[in-house]
Amino acid sequence: MMQATQGQGRGDEQRQYPRFGLGLPVTLLFGARKQSVPGELQDISCGGCFFKSQVAVDVDRRIAVVLSDAAGKKCRATGRVVRTMAYTGFAVLFDDDGSRAIGEFIKGFEPLTQAARVARLTTELQPEIQIL
């Protein structure tokens, strides 16, 4: 069964969707020039995700997450930054259409352990993260 984190030990936080830990290295592409910055997709859920990054991203900035797997299946979700943590990262809330698309994509790796999930996603997934 896939490990989901809910609230991370904070009693006041209640998530609508379970988050699945990934720890997946990604490249964040900023703006029209697509300046690339290394980051990490720490976790993801149907409602949003958290990226580790040492680059500041403004609250309300639009984000596009495109996930493609080796079989050619592609998923695109858009959303906005809802929280930032200095030198740590930022949280993204997906739009409704993105939530549905990510939900379908997550089903494919839901039964895996975190170690198996990271191994599979590192070799099979081609993420593109656009900071618009």
Disulfide bonds with the S-S distance in Angstrom:
none
